[in-house]
Amino acid sequence: MSGRVGDLSPKQAEALEQFRQRIQDILPQLPAQHDHFLLRWLRARNFNVQKSEAMLRKHLEFRKQMKVDIIITDWRPPEVIEKYLSGGMCGYDREGSPIWYDVIGPMDPKGLFLSAPKQDFIKSKIRDCEMLSKECSLQSQRLGRIVEGITMIYDVDGLGLKHLWKPAIETFGEMFEENYPEGLKRLFVIKANWQEVLLKHIDAEELPVIYGGTLTDPDGDPRCRTRINHVGPVPPSYYVRDHVNVDYEQCTVVKRGSSQQLDYEILFPGCVLRWQFATESADIGFGVFLKDRKGEWRKAAQMQEVLPSQRYNAHLVPEDGSLTCEQPGVYVLRFDNTYSIFQAKRVSFTVDVLLPDHMPSPEAGGGVQRRTSCGHPEP
């Protein structure tokens, strides 16, 4: 099976060669090294080699932060996501590409986001993307040619206003084009005459009966539920906010148009920062940064980004996260409300620092020091 691409213009072929040379240091860390994979990043940035390189290097940081390489084997979604987040992979189109179904209509976005942290939904979608990438690689081996993109069938039967709930839209629209470019070969949004259209691209034996084909589960189920998750409303018993009580150690108000920072001086590599936080009535931005010296306030842009800052729906589900600090330094946990023009955010939080097992306790001469710096508006 060849990974070379022969239908490039001379200028594109030159850009590909330059791109490969510029990323020699990270090439072994990539999930694939063939030309087809590298061309995804070049096409996503219109063959601008410098921008493509920046995009790919940022993707590697993303893989490291989200532990993408082990997300299929070492992470499992919460039960509520497994049961009530719709969709699944089922069959192959006529070019051999995997088919993914998103069955949107019956899904309960608000119920889901009241039942699990936003990060778990992001991880779940990353896991889906990685499974599809792996299946494309397996198909490439089976067919003896590169299989890159997937076919997606977007079943919007029953789509309504409940699906326009803002937190869900923001979450599912995040970061995937930045990290899985050119992965979608064909998208079908099911509406009038859709069965006839699907059968032009998918053999009947690869298409579930419910979508106009002949494929069923072994028990005869026309919806192929063992492979495609068809869901309904989320039972309120899954809602987290009403069932989980956390005793937070501190509480603070982050003013409108402002941010608040917590400084933690980490003396030993391998220490773990762990945080829990919740807000009262609205979301809050949160990220982790690294700076040289404690006690000196810095803007986010003046610090090294360790965990990218993003907005969390901590008013719906309390957030719980951790970070292994690979190098000593001053780690800054930053609550961001700079985007809010009118509303201050009340945040309850607890932060713990766990020492590596082989290091002495703080009383024995090691440990961490904490300093809080807060309330600085940023432009």
DAZIRA-V732614 format. One record per residue. N is the residue number from 1. PHI is phi in degrees with one decimal (NA if undefined). Layout:
# DAZIRA-V732614
((N PHI) (N PHI))
This chain:
# DAZIRA-V732614
((1 NA) (2 -91.7) (3 -101.7) (4 -83.4) (5 -117.1) (6 -106.8) (7 -104.4) (8 -101.6) (9 -71.9) (10 -54.8) (11 -67.2) (12 -67.9) (13 -62.8) (14 -65.7) (15 -62.7) (16 -63.9) (17 -65.9) (18 -62.5) (19 -60.9) (20 -61.8) (21 -66.9) (22 -72.2) (23 -110.3) (24 -56.5) (25 -70.7) (26 -110.7) (27 -54.2) (28 -65.4) (29 -86.9) (30 -77.2) (31 -67.2) (32 -152.5) (33 -121.0) (34 -75.2) (35 -59.9) (36 -59.3) (37 -67.1) (38 -64.4) (39 -66.5) (40 -57.9) (41 -73.3) (42 -67.4) (43 -64.9) (44 -65.0) (45 -120.8) (46 52.5) (47 63.1) (48 -81.5) (49 -62.7) (50 -64.3) (51 -67.8) (52 -65.0) (53 -63.0) (54 -61.6) (55 -63.2) (56 -68.8) (57 -64.8) (58 -65.0) (59 -63.4) (60 -63.5) (61 -64.4) (62 -60.2) (63 -62.4) (64 -68.7) (65 -64.2) (66 -93.2) (67 53.0) (68 -64.3) (69 -63.3) (70 -118.2) (71 -69.0) (72 -74.1) (73 -90.1) (74 -110.8) (75 -129.2) (76 -126.8) (77 -63.1) (78 -58.1) (79 -55.3) (80 -64.3) (81 -72.3) (82 -60.2) (83 -87.6) (84 -122.5) (85 -97.3) (86 -76.8) (87 110.6) (88 164.4) (89 -95.2) (90 -155.0) (91 81.6) (92 -137.0) (93 -80.2) (94 -70.1) (95 -95.0) (96 90.8) (97 -80.2) (98 -61.9) (99 -111.5) (100 -113.3) (101 -108.8) (102 -113.7) (103 -98.9) (104 -82.6) (105 -48.5) (106 -77.6) (107 -72.1) (108 -114.9) (109 -59.2) (110 -64.9) (111 -60.3) (112 -63.7) (113 -77.7) (114 -88.9) (115 -116.8) (116 -154.7) (117 -64.5) (118 -55.4) (119 -61.9) (120 -69.8) (121 -70.0) (122 -62.7) (123 -61.1) (124 -62.7) (125 -71.4) (126 -62.0) (127 -60.0) (128 -60.7) (129 -62.2) (130 -67.8) (131 -63.9) (132 -68.1) (133 -62.1) (134 -64.2) (135 -66.9) (136 -62.1) (137 -64.7) (138 -64.3) (139 -64.1) (140 -61.4) (141 -67.6) (142 -65.6) (143 -94.4) (144 73.4) (145 -152.3) (146 -71.5) (147 -111.8) (148 -103.5) (149 -85.6) (150 -109.9) (151 -101.4) (152 -114.5) (153 -111.1) (154 -104.1) (155 -87.3) (156 -103.9) (157 -60.4) (158 92.9) (159 -61.6) (160 -146.3) (161 -63.1) (162 -61.9) (163 -81.1) (164 -94.3) (165 -66.5) (166 -55.6) (167 -57.2) (168 -69.8) (169 -61.3) (170 -63.6) (171 -69.2) (172 -75.3) (173 -93.8) (174 -84.5) (175 58.9) (176 -77.5) (177 -68.6) (178 -72.8) (179 -119.6) (180 -134.5) (181 -68.7) (182 58.6) (183 -89.6) (184 -101.6) (185 -83.0) (186 -152.0) (187 -125.3) (188 -112.7) (189 -101.3) (190 -71.2) (191 -154.2) (192 -58.6) (193 60.5) (194 -71.9) (195 -63.0) (196 -64.0) (197 -66.3) (198 -61.1) (199 -69.5) (200 -73.3) (201 -115.8) (202 -131.0) (203 -63.2) (204 -57.1) (205 -73.7) (206 -102.6) (207 -118.5) (208 -56.9) (209 -54.7) (210 -60.7) (211 -107.9) (212 101.1) (213 -102.1) (214 -121.6) (215 -76.3) (216 -134.2) (217 -72.3) (218 -55.6) (219 -88.0) (220 90.7) (221 -62.5) (222 -72.5) (223 -92.5) (224 52.2) (225 -66.8) (226 -69.8) (227 -117.5) (228 -118.1) (229 -81.5) (230 -99.1) (231 -120.0) (232 -146.9) (233 -61.0) (234 -80.3) (235 -62.0) (236 -57.7) (237 -63.3) (238 -84.5) (239 -61.1) (240 -79.3) (241 -57.9) (242 -83.1) (243 -120.7) (244 -116.1) (245 -109.9) (246 -117.1) (247 -90.9) (248 -81.4) (249 -79.3) (250 -137.1) (251 -143.8) (252 -148.2) (253 -113.2) (254 -96.2) (255 -65.7) (256 -60.1) (257 66.3) (258 -132.0) (259 -137.6) (260 -136.0) (261 -123.0) (262 -116.1) (263 -96.4) (264 -128.1) (265 -86.2) (266 -97.9) (267 -91.6) (268 -126.4) (269 -64.8) (270 96.8) (271 -65.1) (272 -115.4) (273 -91.4) (274 -127.1) (275 -134.8) (276 -136.2) (277 -154.6) (278 -147.2) (279 -114.9) (280 -87.4) (281 -140.4) (282 -160.1) (283 -74.3) (284 -146.1) (285 -80.0) (286 -151.2) (287 -157.8) (288 -122.0) (289 -130.6) (290 -129.2) (291 -133.9) (292 -79.6) (293 -135.6) (294 -76.7) (295 83.7) (296 -108.2) (297 -72.6) (298 -132.5) (299 -68.5) (300 -57.2) (301 -68.2) (302 -94.2) (303 -118.2) (304 -80.9) (305 -77.9) (306 -102.9) (307 -120.9) (308 -54.0) (309 -73.6) (310 -151.3) (311 -87.5) (312 -116.9) (313 -83.8) (314 -73.9) (315 -81.7) (316 -98.9) (317 -136.6) (318 -58.2) (319 -94.1) (320 -141.6) (321 -146.7) (322 -152.5) (323 -146.8) (324 -86.0) (325 -84.2) (326 -78.5) (327 -140.6) (328 -65.9) (329 151.4) (330 -98.4) (331 -93.7) (332 -113.0) (333 -91.7) (334 -117.8) (335 -90.7) (336 -114.0) (337 -125.8) (338 -66.5) (339 -80.8) (340 -92.6) (341 -82.4) (342 -113.9) (343 -114.4) (344 -77.8) (345 -122.5) (346 -92.0) (347 -120.2) (348 -103.3) (349 -152.1) (350 -135.9) (351 -128.0) (352 -122.3) (353 -117.8) (354 -104.3) (355 -77.7) (356 -59.2) (357 -58.4) (358 -89.2) (359 -97.8) (360 -70.2) (361 -72.5) (362 -56.6) (363 -66.6) (364 -89.0) (365 114.7) (366 -114.8) (367 129.4) (368 -137.1) (369 -126.0) (370 -123.7) (371 -140.4) (372 -102.8) (373 -127.2) (374 -143.1) (375 78.8) (376 -94.0) (377 -66.5) (378 -124.3) (379 -70.9))
